[in-house]
Amino acid sequence: MRHIKLDKGADGVAILTLDNADESMNVVSDDWLAEMNTAIADLRDDAAVTGVIVTSGKPAFMAGADLKQMVEGYGRLTRTEAYAFSQTATAMHRALETMGKPVACAMNGLALGGGFELALACHYRVLADDPRAIVGLPEVNLGLLPGSGGTQRLGRMLGSKKALDLLLSGRSVGPQEAVDLKIVDVLAPADQVVAKAREWLASGPSATRAWDEKGFFMPEMRGMIIPEVSLGYSINVATVVGKSGYNYPAPTAILSCVFEGLQLPFDKALSVESKYFARLLTDPVARNIIRTTFISKQAAEKGARRPAGVPKSKIAKVGVLGAGMMGAGIALVSAKAGVEVVLIDRDTATAEKGKAYSEKSFGKLVAKGKMTQDKADAILALITPTDDFAKLEGCDLVVEAVFEDLGIKAETTKKAEAVIPATATFATNTSSLPISELAKASVRPDQYIGMHFFSPVDRMGLVEVIMGKETSPETLAKSLDFIAQLRKTPIVVNDARGFYTSRVFRMFIFEGVAMLEDGVEPARIENAAKAAGFPIGPLALLDEVTMELPVKIIAEGEGHEGNTYTIENGMKVLSRMIELGRGSRKAGGGFYDYPAEGGKHVWDGLTKEFPSSDEQPDQEELKKRFLYSQANETAQCLEEGVLETVEDADLGSILGWGFPVWTGGTLSFVDTVGIEEFVRESDRLAQAYGARFAPSAWLRAKAKKGEPFYPAPAKV
């Protein structure tokens, strides 16, 4: 066998060691399942074997299924085939559990997803006493549910309330909490987990699970008859809808699966679980979530867009020009990655305020026990606040994050380049100014690149890397290597006003003010955005980013050739709000009022300034306006070459401005709707609301050919 080692001892204990021959981690695969079934049959039929220990030959115990296999479920498998896929793993776990011999699981490291389902199928669980040895069932975060017994074993071991807390959150737990929850029996040092499992086997334990014993009963088996059980399920329904809305089928499937399964005999319950799993696996939402937030994200972080043939580089010293919110954040994440930082501003006092942002951030972590003071001090020592450009000497990279003004950026570039080494990369952090225009101030435009961080930098994982007309592949490679050091996710786009993320994000906020101009009630606008899956409504968001900023960007782009950063409707609203002195929360109030005692509410004068129509559109129509306007603009970015890959489009939309995760991103959304239907509906929206919805001839041609953005999976 390639993925399993089986050793039978003279004492009757057989050790089954998981050791994937093809991967650094043990994962569920068809080959592994076949080998496990063969091994279980052998162990069951060998009278000399009195007990079994399942452990791992790798640093971790086991992860779940191969995500690439999971993402191809939609469009490749029928529900019947997906059900059979789930039942194969389920049957293997059940065979292990019922073979009549006690089985101990010795987890020397983390066990997640299908790996922890295997552990739950064992009669006894030992876990390494190591904070990295986490366990859990995170499938809900993939748009799925545990499909090989996890919902039913966890439900019977913990009861529905505690089980649903883990299943609906998808959270992983550390060793001690796992013991407290009773999903792990005992802890031991990693090198002693097998010995501890052997001790248990020596005690002569039962090989029958509680739910297989005659007379097994738990309150949930009586359904809604018991008041506390009924109340618990009712609360969970409300909680799921409140958190996820109606866009995510996995949480409601988990609720139904646990509710139905706990009222049935165990084997019938496993069949119910497989049916719900099959429904989710063949749903586009799971495909979308897995493909973008896991497969594409991991590929980007591993260098999918890095030019081939360029030697790897490591940044030892970085200069950050500008100690405002963006610069302070960039300094923080750089120092945290072990990079020496020179943080420059107009005077040392201002630069020190930038460093104070890191001090405050680390201070909170120290107070919560998540970082030691010594470690915080060591990181802070890497940041040198100053107004002296001479200290940039020896920097491998400079990130300029000064005010969004061509003249100020040009002056800062010249000052820095007079000091930094000739080999250094110069990156500008800008959300909209054209990189090729900014690079004119550089004496080395081939080493000049855009590096658009998102605020707050220490919490936002995306970096949009923008290639100027003269930016070299070597400069791109060095920039991506630096982003990898920061453990952030890059996308790579080409130069244009607004690039990709700012250009398409504008469609969200501008659609909100266009709706207000059209007479849509403010609360209806905000609720529709949140119902579609956006984290915040466009009016509340504009209060935070300020209305002056998008208006300024529009004004700067006017008259420039090829400018695409425009607004079709809604400028009347923005101009009037600014005129009224209500351009932002910072200004004292915008679309919302912010009382001194806290909270916020829609400004009472908003409907007076922009009266609501007597007839209001339904929520679905408003949701379409938000989703379709952004998806159509993204398609234009791909057509124009601002975007080069579909994966960058989807990653940027989800990680950059919070496009709904259930869609998989702006272009995955088009594929989910169906490109032909998307074009038809876009034409209707264009007739009703404006040219911003109109599909281009290029997109129409794709629709006519039935050509999706992602290739369809091959049928089995």
N, C-alpha and C positions, 0 to 999 in steps of 0.2 A: 504493500500500500504506500502511496506517495505522500499522503497528508496526515497519516496516523501511524503511530508506533504502538504496538501491543506487547506488553511484557507480562508473563504469568509467573508469579512467584511460587516457591515451594510451600509457602504458608497459606496458599489459596487466594491471595490477593492479586488481582490483575490490575496493572496500571496502563491506562489508555491515554497516550500523550498526543495532543493535537500539535502538529508541526507542519504547517502549510509549505509545500515545496516550491510554490511559485510566488508567494507574497511574504512581506515582512510581518504581516498580521494574519492571524487565523480568521478566515471569513467563511460564511456559508456559501457553498457552491454545489452544483449537481454532483461533481466528482466526490466531494467530501461527504455528501449525504449518502452516496452509494457505499463508500468505504465504511461509514459509521454503521449502516445497516448490516453489512457483512460482519463487522466486528461484534455487534450486539448479538447477532445470531450465534456466532462462535462462543461468546461468553455465556449465553443462555444455555447452550447445549453441552457445555463442558462441566461435568460433575465435579471436577477438581477445583473449579473456581467458586469461592464462597463469598467474595465481595469484590467491588470494582472501585478504582479511583480514577476520575477523569481530571487531567491536568494539562498544562501547556509547556511546550518546548521553547516558547518565545517569551520575551519580557512581559507581554500582556497575555491575558487568558484568551479572549476572543471578542471580536467585533461582530457586527451583523452581516447581512447579505451584501453581495457585490452591488453597489449603487448603479453601476452601468447596466447591470441586468435588470434592476428595478425600474430604471427610467424608460426602458424599452417595453414595459408592460402595456402602456397605452398605445393602441394602434397595432400591437404585435400579437397580443394574447386576447382570446375571447375570455369571458367571465368563467366559463367552464374550465378553460385551460389554467387561468389564474387560481381558481379554486383547487385544482389538482396540484398546482405548484405549492400552495400553502399546506395542503393535506400531506404531501410527501415529507416535509419537515416535521409536521405535527405527528405523523405516524412513527417517525424515527424516535422522537422524544417519548412518545407513549410506549414504544417497545422497550426503551431503556428503563422507563419508570415501572413497567409491569413484568419485567423478565424474571421476577422472583428472587433476585439477589440485591442486597443493599448496595447503593451507589453513592459515593461521596465525591463532591466536586472540590478540587483543590485549586482555587483561583490565585495564581501568583501575581496577577496584575488586573488591569481593568477588564470588565465584562459588560458589554453593552449590546442592546438589541438582541439579535439571535443568539449571541454568546451568553447573555444572561438568561434567555429563555432555556438554553441548554442546562444552565446551572439550576434553574427553578425545577426542571424535570428530574433532577437528582434528589436523593432522599436527605442529603446533609450537605451543607455548604461551608467551606472554610475560605476565608479571604485574607490576603496579605494585609498586614497592619502597616499600610503605606498610604499617605494622602493621595497619591496618584492612582491608587487601586479603586477607582470609582465603579459603581454598578448602576444600571438603570435601563429603562425601556424608552428611548427617545423617538420612537417611530412617529408620534404625532407631529413632530417637527419636520418630518418628511412628507406629511400628508397621508400617512399610513397608520396602521395599528399593528401591534405585535401579532404575527400570523402563525405562530407555532405553539400556541398554548399560553402565552404570556398573560393575556387578559383574564383567563379563567383560573390559572394557578394563583396569580397574584390576588384575584378577587376572593378566592377561597382561603388563602393564607392570612390576608389582612382584613377582610371585610370590604364592602364596596366603598366606604368613605375614604379610607387610607389608600386603597388601590387606585381609586379614581384620581386622587391627588397626584400620584406618581404618573399615571397613564395620561392624564389630560395636560399636565405640565411638561411631560417628557424630561423632567429634571433628573440629573444623576445625583447619587448620594455617596458620601464618603464611607469609609469602613465602619466607624463607630455608629453613625446613623443607621447604616444597613443592619447592624446587630440590634440596635434599639427597635427598629421596625420589625425585626424577626424575619427579614428576607435573607439574612446570613446568620448562621448559627454561632460561629466563633471566629476570632481573629488569631493570626499567628504571623511571626516574621516570614517574609517571602520564601526564605530557604527552608522553612519548616512546615509549610502548608500541607505537603504530602504526608509528613510524619504525623501531623495532627489528624488528618483524615484517616490514617492507618489506626490511630488510637481509637477512633470512633468505631471503625469496623471490628476492632478486637472486643468491643463491648457487647457484641451479639445483637445488633439493632434489627428492628423490623424492616422488611422490604415492601411494606404496603403503605400507601399514602392514606391520609385520613378520609379523603373523598372516595376512596375505593373500598372503605369499610362499610359494612351493613349498618344502617341507622345513622349515617352522617347527616347532620342538620346544621344550618345556619339561618339566622332570621331572614336574610334576603331571599331564601328559597320560598318564602310565602308571599313574595311580590309586594304589592302595595297595601296589604292588609295591616302590616305593622306601621303605626304612625311615623315613627322616627325614620324608618326606611323610606316611606313615601315622601316625607319632607326632604330627606337628603337628595333624592333624585330630582325633585322639583327645583330645589336650589341649584343643583348642578346644571340643569337645563338653562336656567336664567343666567348663570355664571358663564356658560359656554357661549351663549348668544351675545352677552354683554362684551365678552372679550374678543370673540372671533367673528361676530355677525353671522351671516348666512353664506359666506364665501368659502368656508373651509369645511368639507364634508367629514374629515377625520374625527374631530372631537365629538360630533353627534353620533357617528358610527361607533365610537368607543363607548359612549353612554349606553346606546342601545345594546351593544354586544354584551356589556357587563350586566345590564338589567335582565336581558333575556337569558343569558348563559347561566346566571346564578340560580335560576329557577328550574334548570334542567339537569338530568344526569350528566356526569362529566363528559363522556364521549359525544353525547348529543350537543353539548355546549361547545366542544371543539369544532364541530361541524358548523355551528352558527358563526363562530369566530372566523373560520375560513371563508364563509360566504361574504361577511362584511369586508374581510381583507381583499377578496377578489374584486368586490365593487370599487374599493379605493384604488387598487393597483391598476385597474383599467379606466380610471378617471383622469382627465387631463391635469387636474390640480396637483396630484402627486407627481406626475411627470414634470410639470412646470417647476415645482419647488425643488425637486431633486436635481434636475438638470442645471438650473441656474445657481441656486444657493449652495450647492455642494460640488457638483462635477465641474461646472465652469469656474466657480470661485477657486477651487483647489488648483485647477489648471492655470489660472491667471497668477496665482501665488507661486506656482512652481516655474513660471517663466514662459508661458505659452506665447507671449508677444515679444519675448527677448530675441534680438537678432542672433542668428547662429554664427559661430566662428569668432565671436568676441570674447576674450578671456574674462573670467569673473573678476570683479573688483570689490573692495571693501572700503567704505568711508571711515576714516579714523577721526577726521576733524571737519566740522561743518560750520559755516558762517550763516547766521540768520539775521537778515537785515530788516529791521522793524520789529519792535517788541510789543505791538498791540495784541489783540486777542489771537489772531492767526499766528503771528510770529512766536508768541509765548507758548502756544500749543505745539508748534513745530519744534521749538527748543525742548519742551518737555518730553515728547516722544523720542526725540533723537538721543537725549541724555539717558533716557530709560533703556535705550537699545545699546548703551555703552559708548556712544559717540561723544567726543569732546565738542562743546558748542561755544561759539563766540556770538553773543546776542547783542546786536548793535541798534542803538536808536540815537535821536538827535542830542541827547545828553545822558549821562550815566544814571541819573535819578529815574528817568523814564525806562531805561533798560533794566534797572533793578526792579521796577514794578512788574516788568515782564517775567523776570525770574521769580518774583513773589507768587506768581500764578502756580508755578511748580511747587513752591514751598507749601502753599495752601492745599494743593491737591494731595501731595504726599502726606501732609499732616493729617488729613482725614483718614488716609489708609492706615497710618500708624495708630491713630485713635481707635480704629476698628479692629486692630490686631492683624491686619492684612499685610503689613510691611513693618520691618523693624526700623527703629530710628537710625541705626548704623547704616542700613541699606539706603534709607532716604538721604542721609547726609552724604553718602558716597556718590549718589546720582546727582545731587544738587551741586557737588563740588566740580562736576564736569561742565557746568554752565558759568561762563564768564560774562557778566553784563558790562557793557562799555559803550563809549561814544567814539572810540579810537579805531578807525578803519585799518590802521597798521597791524592790529592784532589778527587780521584775517590772513596774515602770512602763514603759509603751510596748509591752508584749507584745501581739501580734496573737492569740496562742493560748496556752493553758496546758494541759499534759498532766499530770494528777495521777496519780502511780504510787506512792502510799504503801501501807502495810499494808492487807490486805483486812479492814477493820473499818469499819462504818457510822459510828461515832463519830469515829474518827480522820480519815476522809475528810471528814466534815461540818465538822470544825474547820479542816482544811486549806483547804477550799473557801472558807470565810468569810474566812480570813486573806488568801487570794489575791485574792478579789473586792473587798476593801477597797482594793486598789492598782491592779489592772489596768484598762484603759480600758473604758468602758461598751459598746464595740463588740466587745470580745474574746470569742472562743469559749473555753468551758471544757470540756475533754474529760477523762473519767476512764478510766484503764486498769484494767479489772477483768475477771476471767474468769467471774464468776457473779453478783455482787450486782446487783439490779434498778436500772436507770438512773433510773427514775421515782422510786424511793425515795431514791436518792442526790441527785437534783435538788431535793429538798425543802430542802436546805441552801443552795441557790442563790437569789439575789435575781433572777436572770434565767434561769429554767428553760427558756425557749425557746432560749437560747444554750448549753444544757448537753447533752452528747452522750457516748455511750460510744465509746471507741477502744481495742479490745482487741488489743494487740500480742502476738506470740508469742515465746517465749524459745528461743534467744538472738536478740534483736531484729535484730542486724546480719547474721544469716544466714537468718532466717525471713522470707519475702516477703509473707505474708498479714497484713492488718489487718481485723478484724471490727468494723464500725461499727454501733453499736446506737442506734436511735432511741428516746428516751424519749417519754412520752405528750404532752409539750409541746414537744419539739424541733422547731424550724422548718425548712422547706426550705432557707432561707439558711444555717443552721448546718450542715446536712448538706453543702451545696455547698462551703462553706469547708473543712470537714473533708476532703472528697474531694480538693479542690485541694491541701491540705497533703500528703496521702498520695501524690498524684501527684508532688509535689516530691521526696518521699523515694524515688520509683521503686518503690513497693510496690503490691501488688494488693489492692484493697478488695472486701469483700462487705458488703452492707447488710442488717441484720435488725432485727426489732422486739423490744421489751423483753419479757423473761421471765426467770425464774431459770435461770441457766446459758446463756441466750440460745440460740444454735444449737450452736456448736462444743463448748463444755464439756458441754452437755447430751447430745450424741450421743457424744462421746468417752468419757463415763463408761460407755457401753454396752460399749465395748471392754475397759476395765480391769475392770469389774464382771463381764463374762462370763468373764474369766479366773479370777477368784476363785470364781465360781459353779461353774466346772468343777472347781476344786480341792475345793470343798465336796462336789461330786458324786462324788469319788473318782477323778478323772482324774489320771494321772501328770503331775507338773510338767513334765518334759521334753516330753511329748506335747502339752501345752498350748502351750508356747513354740514348738515346731516347727510345729504346725498354723497358728499365727498367721503365722509367717514364710513357710510354704508358700502361704498365701493371698495373700501379697504385702505384709504389714505390715513395716515396717523393723525392728521389735523386738517381742519377746513382751510380753504384758501384765504378767507378774510382774516381769520386769526393768524395765519402764517404771514400775511402781508403786514399785520401790525408788528410782528417780530422783526422781519427783515427790513422794514420801512418802505413806504410807498415811493419815497424819493429815489431809492436805489434803482428800481426797474425803469422809472421815468428818465433818470440820468443816463442809463445804458441805452435806452431808445434814442435819446437826444444825441448821444455821441455817435451812434451808428448812422444817423440820417445823412443822406447825401453820399455815403461811401459806396463804391461799386460792390455789387454782390451782397449788400447787407441783408441779412435774413432776420435780424433781431427787431421785429416789428410787433405792433398790436393792431388787430382789426377792429375790435370793439372793447369798450371799457375805459378808454383814456379820459372820457368825460368824468367818470367816477373818480379816478385817481387824481386828476387835476383839481376837482372840486374839494376833495378831502384834504389835499395839501393846502389849498387856498383857505380852508377853514381852520388850518393849524392842527389837523387831526391826521397827520401822516404816519404815525407810528405809536406804539405803546410808550416808547421812550419820550415822545413829545407830550405825553400826558393822556393819550387815548387816540384810538383810530376808529375802526369799525366797532370796536368794543370799548366799554368803559372799564376801568380797573380801580374799584373802590379801595380806599386806604386799609380797610379791614381785611382785604384779600378777595380772591375770586375775580370773576369778570362776567359781564353781561353785554349783550348787543346794545350799542349806543341808542338811546331813545330817539335821537333825531335822525337816525339813518333812513327810516322809511318816509320821513318828511322830505328829506333831500332827494330820495330815490323811491318814489311811491311804488308799492307792490300792485301788480295787476289783479283784477278780480278773479280771473281764471289762472290757476297755477298748474304747471306741468307735474306729471307724476315723477316719483323718485327714479325710476328706471331710465327715464329720458335724460335726467340730469347726470346720472352716473355715466351714461353713454357719452355725453358731451365731454366729461372729464377724460374718460379713457380713450375715446377715439381721437380727440384732438392731439393728445400726446403721442399716440401710436402712429398717427399719420405723419406728424412732424419727424418722428424717429425714422420712418421709412424714407423720408426725403433726405435726412442726414446720411443714410446708407447709400442712397442713389447718388448723392453729390460727392461721396468719398470722404466726408467728414468722419464717418464711421467706416471701418474696414471689415469688422466682423459682427455677426449677429450676437455672439456671446458678449462682446463688449457693450453692445446696446442694452441687453437685458440686465447685465450686472450693474451698469451705470445707473439705470433707472431705479432699480430696487435699492441699491446701497447709497446712491447719491441723493435722491430726494424723496424716497419712500413710496415709489410706485407699488401698488399692492402685490405682496409676495405671491398670493394665490395665482396670479396671472403668469408668473415666471418672468415678467418684464414686458416692456412695450411691444417687442416683436413676437415674443411668445404669445402675447395676448391676441395678436392678429391670427396666428396659427390656431389658437384655441377656438376663436370665433369661426375660422375658416376664411381664407383670403378672398374667396369669391363673395361670401356674405359680408365681409368687412368692407369691400369696395361698394357693394350695393347700398349698405347702410350709410356709408360715408357720403355717398351721393345724396341720399335723402337729407342727412344732416347739413350738408352744404347748401341745399336748396332752402332749408328752414332757417339756418343761422349764419351762414357766411362761407367764404372761400377757403378759410383755414381748414375746413374738413374735406375739401375736394381732393380726391386721389390723383396723383400724377399719371401721365401716360405710361411711365415705366411700371408703376404699381398695377395699373389696369392690365398691362401686358402679362405680368406675373399671374394675375387673377385669371385671365383668359386661358392661360396654360395650366391653371390649377397648381401652380408652383409655390409651395410654402417656403418660409424662410429657413426652416430646419428640414433636412431630408427625412422622409418618412421611414420608420424602422422596417426592416425586411420581415415579412411574415415567416413564421416557422412552419 
